[in-house]
Amino acid sequence: MPSPRSLAVWLFVCCFMVLATLVVGGVTRLTHSGLSIVEWQPLLGVIPPLTDADWQAVFSKYRQSPEFIHVNNAMDMDGFKYIFWWEWTHRLLGRLIGLVFLLPLFWFLLKKRIPPGLTVRLLGFFVLGGMQGAMGWYMVKSGLVDDPRVSQYRLAAHLGMAFLIFGLMLWTALGLLERRVAVPAGSSLRCLQRTGAGFALLVLVMVLSGALVAGTHSGAIYNTFPLMGGHWVPPELFDYAPAWKAPFEHHSTIQFDHRLIAWSLFLGLPAFCLSVVRHVPAARPAVFAVLAMLTLQLTLGIATLLNGVPLVLAASHQAGAMVLFGVVLWLNHRLRI
């Protein structure tokens, strides 16, 4: 017999683990620990250095990296261990997600507890997880060159894939608990569904924009709010050649775009939620969760900016983005049952 509830709980656990990995990944980036392990060993890499000789071996490899040569050449073993453990923990959590996903999947398959049509989707999630691991290494490799700085494009791709995996698993878990119904085309509910999907996409765009902010350290400038250096629109906006690259590489433009998306959510999402409450009373719990999380996330973002991107606030802001994305997806799902 299929067991939708147990499958949903399993997927919720996997979602939580993705969130935990995101938080540790954020701290890893903020502590500049991401380039401490200069090789990718999907299986053997789970074993950390156990002896002094092991530590000397991995530290020797790091000392040959551009980051050590150009940035951390005064680092001692204790300093290296600090950044090593953050990166190792981030990679370990990624591997653990694979196990927590794969082993129960085999058990559900063996016991024939997966509803018809869901097996291929679940296997697809596992493939995406493997691709995410490869993307993480592809991102790290961009910093193991003469300029020890991870590509903001690869960082955005790595973060975006994490949100994709999280969103797909969450949506599937919700679908196992709540049956969707067909909605006639042209109805007011169909309009709400499309608008809700648009807001979910906008949250994801904001996440990718935040990755560009993080990857270029654009949060270190204009630590004021709501103005940027006394201006609503900084005068040097798009002062970059070629201009089409400015939203991806020019610090002022990147931060301005991130703020603009946040303002759009701040103004548009509450209005949408009000309309949902009027037409779909059953969605009220999700509406309240969205409004509460939106308020918290914007507060965290402003506090992070005003305080010069401190570790705890910045990591909380990144985690808040995934929680906000999750509750917006929940609201979208409530509009379809």
Phi, psi and omega in degrees: 000133175300147181233079185301320184294315180294324176296319180295316179300316178301315180291325176297320177298317178297321177299316179298322179292324175297318178298315179298319178295323177299316180297312180295323177297321177296316178295321178301317178291317184291333177267008180056044183258352191294341182255016184285333178253113193263013177217159182244116177232092186306326181258304183292337182294348179289340181268116181282171174301133184248339182234168177301323179295320177298315180297318179297324180293313182288326178292325178297320178294320179294325181295343177270357183277154178301327181296317179292316184296317188261339187237310190250033185294347177263004184290136175260185184297320180297319177295322179293319180299324180299311181285329179298314185295326177295313181293319180297318179296319178299315179292322180297317179299322176299318178293320180296323176302318179301317179291314181296333177276312190288315185296311175297328178300315177299320182293316179298322178294316181297320182273000180056048182255008180263125180302152179303138177089352184264341185300313182298320179297317180295319176297326177297323177299319181294320177298317177299322177297319177295320177296326179295320176299316178295322178295323177299317178291321177301322177293313181300320181301331180294341178260358180264042180233191184303321178261103185284068180219126181292138178299129179294333179291316179290326175297316179297320179294318180295315179292317180299322179293324176299317179292324178297313180297314178302312183296318180294318179292319180296315180298320179294318179297317178298322179294333177286337182263334186228125182281131177277151178236155179285143179241130180300140177297141177088355180283163179295327179293322178298322178296319177296321179298315181293320179294318178299319177297324178296321179290324176298318177295322180294322175298319179295320177298320177297322177298313180295323175297320177297326177296322177293321176300313181293317184292334180253002182058035181287346177285352181276353178248160179050059179275053178226159180206139006274348182277158176247100181063034181086004182233145170290323177236113182300139186297336182270011181304131182063021175277068187206141180239130356286150187298329184291343178273348184305317180296347183248342187227338182272121189304313182296318180294319180298313180292321179299316180297320180296319177296319182297318178294319179298318177298321180298318178291320181298322181273322187271322186293318176299322178297319178296317180298322178299319178294322179296316180300323181292322187260334183227079182304329182295344182270005185302317178303318179292322178299312180297322178295319180296313182295319179295317182288325176298316179298315180296317183294318178294322177297316178297319180297316180294316180297321178299316181294311184295332183262011176075033176060060174287158188302306187296314181294317181296317178294321178294322179295321179292317177297320180299328179297319180289322178295317177299316178300320181294316182287330175294321175296320177299315178299317178300321181292324178296334178282357184242017179234000000 
